């Protein structure tokens, strides 16, 4: 499967990225505040990738999910290329009759089998989850 995108310089350190067939994303240096940094987008992309997997699995298991969000944080090395060395994802699932063992299995499947973003990173990735009843 081939995926392509185009990144075009706007001004200063600001760029716009357009994935094939998708909406544009403005990127900028972390100091400017006029767009997400590429490294922040990497974190969000990783969280989004696993979120799609996990919610799909939970729906197949017929869990009554009423809310779902991920809090993701990363630690970067001090030395260049300042790659992510550690990433932590907290999955927050809201609903009724949510089974913790089913949630853990969905997360494990995403992290070890389905999430291509996680598999592409050379970082130690940890996760936790909490269930909130609605």
Contact map, one row per residue, 1 for C-alpha under 8 A:
11100000000000000000000000000000000000000000000000000000000000000000000000000000000000000000000000000000000000000000000000000000000000
11110000000000000000000000000000000000000000000000000000000000000000000000000000000000000000000000000000000000000000000000000000000000
11111000000000000001000000000000000000000000000000000000000000000000000000000000000000000000000000000000000000000000000000000000000000
01111100000000000011000000000000000000000000000000000000000000000000000000000000000000000000000000000000000000000000000000000000000000
00111110000000001111000000000000000000000000000000000000000000000000000000000000000000000000000000000000000000000000000000000000000000
00011111000000001111000000000000000000000000000000000000000000000000000000000000000000000000000000000000000000000000000000000000000000
00001111100000111100000000000000000000000000000000000000000000000000000000000000000000000000000000000000000000000000000000000000000000
00000111110000111000000000000000000000000000000000000000000000000000000000000000000000000000000000000000000000000000000000000000000000
00000011111011110000000000000000000000000000000000000000000000000000000000000000000000000000000000000000000000000000000000000000000000
00000001111111110000000000000000000000000000000000000000000000000000000000000000000000000000000000000000000000000000000000000000000000
00000000111111100000000000000000000000000000000000000000000000000000000000000000000000000000000000000000000000000000000000000000000000
00000000011111000000000000000000000000000000000000000000000000000000000000000000000000000000000000000000000000000000000000000000000000
00000000111111100000000000011000000000000000000000000000000000000000000000000000000000000000000000000000000000000000000000000000000000
00000000111111110000000001111000011000000000000000000000000000000000000000000000000000000000000000000000000000000000000000000000000000
00000011111011111000000001110000000000000000000000000000000000000000000000000000000000000000000000000000000000000000000000000000000000
00000011110001111100000111100000000000000000000000000000000000000000000000000000000000000000000000000000000000000000000000000000000000
00001111000000111110000111100000000000000000000000000000000000000000000000000000000000000000000000000000000000000000000000000000000000
00001110000000011111111110000000000000000000000000000000000000000000000000000000000000000000000000000000000000000000000000000000000000
00011100000000001111111100000000000000000000000000000000000000000000000000000000000000000000000000000000000000000000000000000000000000
00111100000000000111110000000000000000000000000000000000000000000000000000000000000000000000000000000000000000000000000000000000000000
00000000000000000111111000000000000000000000000000000000000000000000000000000000000000000000000000000000000000000000000000000000000000
00000000000000000111111100000000000000000000000000000000000000000000000000000000000000000000000000000000000000000000000000000000000000
00000000000000000110111110000000000000000000000000000000000000000000000000000000000000000000000000000000000000000000000000000000000000
00000000000000011110011111000000000000000000000000000000000000000000000000000000000000000000000000000000000000000000000000000000000000
00000000000000011100001111100000000000000000000000000000000000000000000000000000000000000000000000000000000000000000000000000000000000
00000000000001111000000111110000011100000000000000000000000000000000000000000000000000000000000000000000000000000000000000000000000000
00000000000001111000000011111000011111000000000000000000000000000000000000000000000000000000000000000000000000000000000000000000000000
00000000000011100000000001111101111111000000000000000000000000000000000000000000000000000000000000000000000000000000000000000000000000
00000000000011000000000000111111101111000000000000000000000000000000000000000000000000000000000000000000000000000000000000000000000000
00000000000000000000000000011111100110000000000000000000000000000000000000000000000000000000000000000000000000000000000000000000000000
00000000000000000000000000001111100000000000000000000000000000000000000000000000000000000000000000000000000000000000000000000000000000
00000000000000000000000000011111111000000000000000000000000000000000000000000000000000000000000000000000000000000000000000000000000000
00000000000000000000000000011111111100000000000000000000000000000000000000000000000000000000000000000000000000000000000000000000000000
00000000000001000000000001110001111100000000000000000000000000000000000000000000000000000000000000000000000000000000000000000000000000
00000000000001000000000001111001111110000000000000000000000000000000000000000000000000000000000000000000000000000000000000000000000000
00000000000000000000000001111100111111011000000000000000000000000000000000000000000000000000000000000000000000000000000000000000000000
00000000000000000000000000111100001111111000000000000000000000000000000000000000000000000000000000000000000000000000000000000000000000
00000000000000000000000000111000000111111100000000000000000000000000000000000000000000000000000000000000000000000000000000000000000000
00000000000000000000000000000000000011111110000000000000000000000000000000000000000000000000000000000000000000000000000000000000000000
00000000000000000000000000000000000111111111000000000000000000000000000000000000000000000000000000000000000000000000000000000000000000
00000000000000000000000000000000000111111111100000000000000000000000000000000000000000000000000000000000000000000000000000000000000000
00000000000000000000000000000000000001111111110000000000000000000000000000000000000000000000000000000000000000000000000000000000000000
00000000000000000000000000000000000000111111111000000000000000000000000111000000000000000000000000000000000000000000000000000000000000
00000000000000000000000000000000000000011111111100000000000000000000000100000000000000000000000000000000000000000000000000000000000000
00000000000000000000000000000000000000001111111110000000000000000000000000000000000000000000000000000000000000000000100000000000000000
00000000000000000000000000000000000000000111111111000000000000000000000000000000000000000000000000000000000000000010110000000000000000
00000000000000000000000000000000000000000011111111100000000000000000010100000000000000001000000000000000000000000000000000000000000000
00000000000000000000000000000000000000000001111111110000000000000000000000000000000000000000000000000000000000000000000000000000000000
00000000000000000000000000000000000000000000111111111000000000000000000000000000000000000000000000000000000000000011100000000000000000
00000000000000000000000000000000000000000000011111111100000000000000000000000000000000000000000000000000001001100110010000000000000000
00000000000000000000000000000000000000000000001111111110000000000000110000000000000000000000000000000000000000000000000000000000000000
00000000000000000000000000000000000000000000000111111111000000000000000000000000000000000000000000000000000000000000000000000000000000
00000000000000000000000000000000000000000000000011111111100000000000000000000000000000000000000000000000010001000110000000000000000000
00000000000000000000000000000000000000000000000001111111110000000000000000000000000000000000000000000010011001000000000000000000000000
00000000000000000000000000000000000000000000000000111111111000000001000000000000000000000000000000000000000000000000000000000000000000
00000000000000000000000000000000000000000000000000011111111100000000000000000000000000000000000000000000000000000000000000000000000000
00000000000000000000000000000000000000000000000000001111111110000000000000000000000000000000000000000000010000000000000000000000000000
00000000000000000000000000000000000000000000000000000111111111101000000000000000000000000000000000000110010000000000000000000000000000
00000000000000000000000000000000000000000000000000000011111111111000000000000000000000000000000000000000000000000000000000000000000000
00000000000000000000000000000000000000000000000000000001111111100000000000000000000000000000000000000000000000000000000000000000000000
00000000000000000000000000000000000000000000000000000000111111100000000000000000000000000000000000000100000000000000000000000000000000
00000000000000000000000000000000000000000000000000000000011111110000000000000000000000000000000000000000000000000000000000000000000000
00000000000000000000000000000000000000000000000000000000011111111000000000000000000000000000000111100000000000000000000000000000000000
00000000000000000000000000000000000000000000000000000000001001111100000000000000000000000000001111000000000000000000000000000000000000
00000000000000000000000000000000000000000000000000000000011000111111000000000000000000000000111101000000000000000000000000000000000000
00000000000000000000000000000000000000000000000000000000000000011111000000000000000000000000111100000000000000000000000000000000000001
00000000000000000000000000000000000000000000000000000000000000001111100000000000000000000001111000000000000000000000000000000000000000
00000000000000000000000000000000000000000000000000000010000000001111110000000000000000000011110000000000000000000000000000000000000000
00000000000000000000000000000000000000000000000000100000000000000011111000000000000000000011100000000000000000000000000000000000000000
00000000000000000000000000000000000000000000001000100000000000000001111100000000000000001111000000000000000000000000000000000000000000
00000000000000000000000000000000000000000000000000000000000000000000111110000000000000001111000000000000000000000000000000000000000000
00000000000000000000000000000000000000000011001000000000000000000000011111000000000000111100000000000000000000000000000000000000000000
00000000000000000000000000000000000000000010000000000000000000000000001111100000000000111000000000000000000000000000000000000000000000
00000000000000000000000000000000000000000010000000000000000000000000000111110000000111110000000000000000000000000000000000000000000000
00000000000000000000000000000000000000000000000000000000000000000000000011111000000111100000000000000000000000000000000000000000000000
00000000000000000000000000000000000000000000000000000000000000000000000001111100011111000000000000000000000000000000000000000000000000
00000000000000000000000000000000000000000000000000000000000000000000000000111111111110000000000000000000000000000000000000000000000000
00000000000000000000000000000000000000000000000000000000000000000000000000011111010000000000000000000000000000000000000000000000000000
00000000000000000000000000000000000000000000000000000000000000000000000000001111110000000000000000000000000000000000000000000000000000
00000000000000000000000000000000000000000000000000000000000000000000000000001111111000000000000000000000000000000000000000000000000000
00000000000000000000000000000000000000000000000000000000000000000000000000001011111000000000000000000000000000000000000000000000000000
00000000000000000000000000000000000000000000000000000000000000000000000000011111111100000000000000000000000000000000000000000000000000
00000000000000000000000000000000000000000000000000000000000000000000000000011001111110000000000000000000000000000000000000000000000000
00000000000000000000000000000000000000000000000000000000000000000000000001111000011111100000000000000000000000000000000001100000000000
00000000000000000000000000000000000000000000000000000000000000000000000001111000001111100000000000000000000000000000000001110000000000
00000000000000000000000000000000000000000000000000000000000000000000000001110000000111110000000000000000000000000000000000111100000000
00000000000000000000000000000000000000000000000000000000000000000000000111100000000111111000000000000000000000000000000000111100000000
00000000000000000000000000000000000000000000000000000000000000000000000111000000000001111100000000000000000000000000000000001111000000
00000000000000000000000000000000000000000000001000000000000000000000011110000000000000111110000000000000000000000000000000001111000000
00000000000000000000000000000000000000000000000000000000000000000000011100000000000000011111000000000000000000000000000000000011110000
00000000000000000000000000000000000000000000000000000000000000000001111000000000000000001111100000000000000000000000000000000011110000
00000000000000000000000000000000000000000000000000000000000000000011111000000000000000000111110000000000000000000000000000000000111100
00000000000000000000000000000000000000000000000000000000000000001111100000000000000000000011111000000000000000000000000000000000111100
00000000000000000000000000000000000000000000000000000000000000001111000000000000000000000001111101000000000000000000000000000000001111
00000000000000000000000000000000000000000000000000000000000000011110000000000000000000000000111111000000000000000000000000000000001111
00000000000000000000000000000000000000000000000000000000000000111100000000000000000000000000011111000000000000000000000000000000000011
00000000000000000000000000000000000000000000000000000000000000110000000000000000000000000000001111100000000000000000000000000000000010
00000000000000000000000000000000000000000000000000000000000000111000000000000000000000000000011111110110000000000000000000000000001000
00000000000000000000000000000000000000000000000000000000000000100000000000000000000000000000000011111110000000000000000000000000000000
00000000000000000000000000000000000000000000000000000000000000000000000000000000000000000000000001111111000000000000000000000000001000
00000000000000000000000000000000000000000000000000000000000000000000000000000000000000000000000000111111100000000000000000000000000000
00000000000000000000000000000000000000000000000000000000010010000000000000000000000000000000000001111111110000000000000000000000000000
00000000000000000000000000000000000000000000000000000100010000000000000000000000000000000000000001111111111000000000000000000000000000
00000000000000000000000000000000000000000000000000000000000000000000000000000000000000000000000000011111111100000000000000000000100000
00000000000000000000000000000000000000000000000000000000000000000000000000000000000000000000000000001111111110000000000000000000000000
00000000000000000000000000000000000000000000000000001100110000000000000000000000000000000000000000000111111111000000000000000000000000
00000000000000000000000000000000000000000000000001000100000000000000000000000000000000000000000000000011111111100000000000000000000000
00000000000000000000000000000000000000000000000000000000000000000000000000000000000000000000000000000001111111111000000000000000000000
00000000000000000000000000000000000000000000000000000000000000000000000000000000000000000000000000000000111111111100000000000000000000
00000000000000000000000000000000000000000000000001001100000000000000000000000000000000000000000000000000011111111110000000000000000000
00000000000000000000000000000000000000000000000001000000000000000000000000000000000000000000000000000000001111111110011000000000000000
00000000000000000000000000000000000000000000000000000000000000000000000000000000000000000000000000000000000111111110001000000000000000
00000000000000000000000000000000000000000000000000000000000000000000000000000000000000000000000000000000000111111110000000000000000000
00000000000000000000000000000000000000000000000001001000000000000000000000000000000000000000000000000000000011111111000000000000000000
00000000000000000000000000000000000000000000010011001000000000000000000000000000000000000000000000000000000001111111111000000000000000
00000000000000000000000000000000000000000000000010000000000000000000000000000000000000000000000000000000000000000111111100000000000000
00000000000000000000000000000000000000000000110010000000000000000000000000000000000000000000000000000000000000000011111110000000000000
00000000000000000000000000000000000000000000010001000000000000000000000000000000000000000000000000000000000000100011111110001000000000
00000000000000000000000000000000000000000000000000000000000000000000000000000000000000000000000000000000000000110011111111000000000000
00000000000000000000000000000000000000000000000000000000000000000000000000000000000000000000000000000000000000000001111111000000000000
00000000000000000000000000000000000000000000000000000000000000000000000000000000000000000000000000000000000000000000111111100000000000
00000000000000000000000000000000000000000000000000000000000000000000000000000000000110000000000000000000000000000000001111110000000000
00000000000000000000000000000000000000000000000000000000000000000000000000000000000111100000000000000000000000000000000011111000000000
00000000000000000000000000000000000000000000000000000000000000000000000000000000000011100000000000000000000000000000000001111100000000
00000000000000000000000000000000000000000000000000000000000000000000000000000000000001111000000000000000000000000000010000111110000000
00000000000000000000000000000000000000000000000000000000000000000000000000000000000001111000000000000000000000000000000000011111000000
00000000000000000000000000000000000000000000000000000000000000000000000000000000000000011110000000000000000000000000000000001111100000
00000000000000000000000000000000000000000000000000000000000000000000000000000000000000011110000000000000000000000000000000000111110000
00000000000000000000000000000000000000000000000000000000000000000000000000000000000000000111100000000001000000000000000000000011111000
00000000000000000000000000000000000000000000000000000000000000000000000000000000000000000111100000000000000000000000000000000001111100
00000000000000000000000000000000000000000000000000000000000000000000000000000000000000000001111001010000000000000000000000000000111110
00000000000000000000000000000000000000000000000000000000000000000000000000000000000000000001111000000000000000000000000000000000011111
00000000000000000000000000000000000000000000000000000000000000000000000000000000000000000000011110000000000000000000000000000000001111
00000000000000000000000000000000000000000000000000000000000000000100000000000000000000000000011100000000000000000000000000000000000111
